[in-house]
Amino acid sequence: MLSRLTRPRAVAVCAVPVVALIATALFAPLPFSLTQPGLTADVLGENKGTPVITISGAPTRETTGQLRMTTIEATNPDTRVSLGDVVDSWFRTDQAVMPRDAVYPSGQSVKEIERHNAAEMRQSQGDATEAALNYLDLDDQKVRVTLKLADVGGPSAGLLFTLGIIDKLNGDGAGRDLTGGRVIAGTGTIDADGTVGAVGGVALKTQAARRDGATVFLVPRAECSDAEAELPEGLRLIPVTTLKGAVSALTALETGKGSVPSCQG
């Protein structure tokens, strides 16, 4: 014989699995990382007491202004991110949720990821040096460049490393600094041939840049829309696709001669 449940009891019985599902969804780990604006570092200066760029085999010049590479900070690859964390970050402008695979290589341990990021940084530094010396038509057998930046991995500082080397060796080619005395920040990978590549996380990097005094931000052109989404007041975007274009834009900004590209044009 079957007995009928009263409506209140039926609702209570049905609610139990629903509540269980909601609780599971709220606290179950999700394949995301929480990210926020990270550190910035002036590649023309020192990082933790050590010059970021050291050059031998060629005369260098004193520089003014700053060229600040930018980073994002992300939760560790083994950190449990729940639905509650994701919802909280969704409504914040100083934090973003990114697929974990977009931040870290998938299927690797924490140690493997650290080694991967360190290897990408070394490759980026080599490409940056080669791109700068190629641009200046200097012999890499005579000019030696050492790049040191503690606690930073990945390839996204490549463009700023390259500009820093050029500024220390040649400036704008007419005796002036590439920075024009400004605090200029940016991001972007660099190939040995001078091609600038996209990196991700630019909306957070612009916040880090403005926080640390930058008024100009060099952004890979493909990421203009992302950079504009949460652009801090007082920060000017300059889109770039090549090293030559980046140098030309900075020179035009400094001298007032020539056009400075914008994300709208």
Residue pairs with C-beta under 8 A, 6 or more apart in sequence:
5 13
25 83
26 82
26 83
26 84
27 82
27 83
27 84
28 82
28 83
29 80
29 81
29 82
30 81
30 82
30 83
30 86
31 99
31 100
31 101
32 81
32 85
32 86
32 97
32 98
32 99
32 100
33 74
33 75
33 77
33 79
33 81
33 97
33 98
33 99
33 100
33 102
33 103
33 104
34 74
34 75
34 79
34 81
34 85
34 89
34 95
34 96
34 97
35 72
35 73
35 74
35 75
35 95
35 96
35 97
35 98
35 103
35 201
35 204
36 72
36 73
36 94
36 95
36 96
36 204
37 72
37 73
37 94
37 204
37 205
37 207
37 208
37 211
38 70
38 71
38 72
38 73
38 204
38 205
38 208
39 71
39 73
39 151
39 152
39 208
40 68
40 69
40 70
40 71
40 185
40 208
40 209
40 211
40 212
40 214
41 47
41 52
41 68
41 69
41 149
41 152
42 52
42 66
42 67
42 68
43 52
43 53
43 67
43 68
43 69
43 149
43 157
43 160
43 161
43 163
43 164
44 52
44 53
44 63
44 65
44 66
44 67
44 164
44 167
44 168
44 179
45 51
45 52
45 66
46 52
47 148
47 149
47 150
48 150
50 148
50 150
51 148
52 147
52 148
52 149
52 164
53 145
53 146
53 147
53 161
53 164
53 165
53 168
54 145
54 146
54 147
54 148
55 143
55 144
55 145
55 146
55 165
55 168
55 169
56 143
56 144
57 142
57 143
57 144
58 138
58 142
58 143
58 169
59 169
60 168
60 169
61 167
61 168
61 169
61 170
61 171
63 167
63 168
63 171
63 177
63 179
64 177
64 179
64 181
65 177
65 178
65 179
65 180
65 181
65 182
65 183
65 184
66 179
66 182
66 183
66 184
66 213
66 214
67 160
67 163
67 164
67 167
67 178
67 179
67 184
67 185
67 186
68 160
68 183
68 184
68 185
68 186
68 209
68 212
68 214
69 149
69 152
69 156
69 157
69 160
69 161
69 185
69 186
69 187
70 156
70 185
70 186
70 187
70 205
70 206
70 208
70 209
71 152
71 156
71 205
71 208
72 201
72 204
72 205
72 208
74 98
74 103
74 104
75 81
76 110
77 100
77 103
77 104
77 108
77 110
77 113
78 110
81 97
81 100
85 97
86 97
89 95
89 96
89 97
90 97
93 207
93 230
94 204
94 207
96 201
96 203
96 204
98 200
98 201
100 106
102 200
104 113
105 112
105 113
105 116
108 116
114 153
116 153
117 153
117 154
118 153
120 153
120 154
120 155
121 149
121 152
121 153
121 154
121 155
121 157
123 155
124 154
124 155
124 156
124 157
124 158
124 161
124 189
124 190
125 147
125 158
125 161
127 155
127 158
127 189
127 190
127 191
127 192
128 147
128 157
128 158
128 159
128 161
128 162
128 165
128 190
129 140
129 145
129 147
129 161
129 162
129 165
130 140
130 192
131 158
131 162
131 190
131 191
131 192
131 193
131 194
131 243
132 145
132 161
132 162
132 165
132 166
132 169
132 243
133 139
133 140
133 143
133 145
133 165
134 192
134 193
134 194
135 162
135 166
135 194
135 243
135 244
135 247
136 166
136 169
136 170
138 169
143 169
145 165
147 161
149 157
154 199
155 189
155 199
156 187
156 188
156 189
156 199
157 187
158 188
158 189
158 190
159 186
159 187
159 188
159 189
159 190
159 196
159 218
159 240
159 243
159 246
160 185
160 186
160 187
160 188
160 218
161 190
162 190
162 194
162 243
163 178
163 186
163 243
163 246
163 247
163 250
166 178
166 247
167 177
167 178
167 179
171 177
171 178
172 178
172 247
172 250
172 251
172 254
172 255
173 251
176 254
176 255
177 254
178 184
178 247
178 250
178 251
178 254
179 250
179 254
180 250
180 253
180 254
182 215
182 216
182 253
183 212
183 213
183 214
183 215
183 216
184 214
184 215
184 216
184 217
184 218
184 250
185 205
185 208
185 209
185 212
185 214
185 216
185 217
185 218
186 209
186 217
186 218
186 219
186 240
187 199
187 201
187 202
187 205
187 218
187 219
187 220
188 196
188 197
188 198
188 199
188 218
188 219
188 220
188 240
189 196
189 197
189 198
189 199
189 220
190 196
190 197
190 243
191 197
194 242
194 243
194 244
195 241
195 242
195 243
196 220
196 240
196 241
196 242
196 243
196 245
196 246
197 220
198 220
198 222
198 223
199 220
199 223
200 223
202 219
202 220
202 223
202 226
202 227
203 226
203 227
203 229
203 230
203 231
204 230
205 217
206 217
206 219
206 227
206 230
206 231
206 232
206 235
206 237
207 230
207 232
209 217
209 232
209 235
210 232
210 233
210 234
210 235
214 235
215 234
215 235
215 236
216 235
216 236
216 238
216 253
217 227
217 235
217 236
217 237
217 238
218 238
218 240
218 246
218 249
219 227
219 237
219 238
219 239
219 240
219 263
220 239
220 240
220 241
221 239
221 240
221 241
221 263
224 237
224 239
224 263
225 263
227 237
227 263
228 237
228 263
231 237
237 262
237 263
238 246
238 249
238 250
238 253
238 260
238 261
238 262
239 261
239 262
239 263
240 246
240 249
240 261
245 261
248 258
249 260
249 261
251 258
252 258
252 259
252 260
253 260
